[in-house]
Amino acid sequence: MSVFGLLVVFAVVWWVVFFAVLPFGVRRQARVEPGHDPGAPADPMLWRKAAVTTGIALILVGSGWLANDAGLIEVREVLLGEAPAVGDRP
């Protein structure tokens, strides 16, 4: 897979994981000021969640890349249903 392909896969995986991690640790505000949303989190911890998301995405994409590189899985077969060209398999 090309570097551009890895970056695209990483970006997609990052956003999916980010939306999955986003609700963890959310607590409502104890006292809501007039004009504020009562469901808004007191401390959303977005930087921490972004860091955790980056770590998880790196592990997922890296393990997928290593499995593809080792020949355990074939990304084109899994994603596109394409058979590799003759001579591409070891």
N, C-alpha and C positions, 0 to 999 in steps of 0.2 A: 504494500500500500504506500502511496506517496505521502509526503509530508503534508501537503494540502488536505488529502483525504483524512489523515490522522487528526489534523486540526478541526476539520468539520465534524468528525465523529466525536471528538472531545467536547466541542461546543454544544452539540446536541445532548450528549450524556450529561454535561455539566448542568444545563438548564433543567433537564428532567430530574436529576438528583436534587437540585436547588429547590424546586417546587415540592419535592417530597420532604426535604429537611425543614422547610420554612415554618411549619406549624409547631415544631418541637420547642418546648420551653416557653411558650407564649402565656403571659399572665395579663389579665385585664388591669386597668388602672384602679387604684383604691378609691380615689376621689376624682370624679369627672368634672372638669370645669365647664361652664356654660359655653356652648358652641362647639365642643369637641365630641367626637364619636365615642360613645360608651364602649364600643367593642374594640377600640384601638389598643394595641399592646402597650404596656408601660415601658418596657425595654425590649425592642425587637431583636437585638443582638445580631444585626445583619453582617457585620464583619466576621464574627465568629462562625456564623452559618456559611458564609462564602468560603472561609478557610476550610471548614469541614467538608463542604461540597467539592472543593478543589482536590482535596486528598482522596475522597472516595472516587471521584471521576478519574483521577490519575491511576488509581489501582485498577478500576474496571477497564479503562482503555488500554493501559499497559499490559494487563493480563491477557486481554483479547489480542493485542498485537503480538505478544510473545507466543501465544497458542497458534496464531496464524503463521508466524515465522518458523515455529518448530514443526509445522505440518499437522498439528492435532486437529485443527479445523481449517476449512477453506472459506474465507469470507465471501467470495463471489458465489459459491454454491449456497451458502446460508442466506445471504441477503437477496441475491438476484435469481437464484435457481439456475445459474449458468454452470455448465461443466467447463473445467479448465481446458485450454488448448492442448493438443497432442504434444507431449514432451515437457509440459509444465510440471507434471507430478514426478516426484523422485522415484 
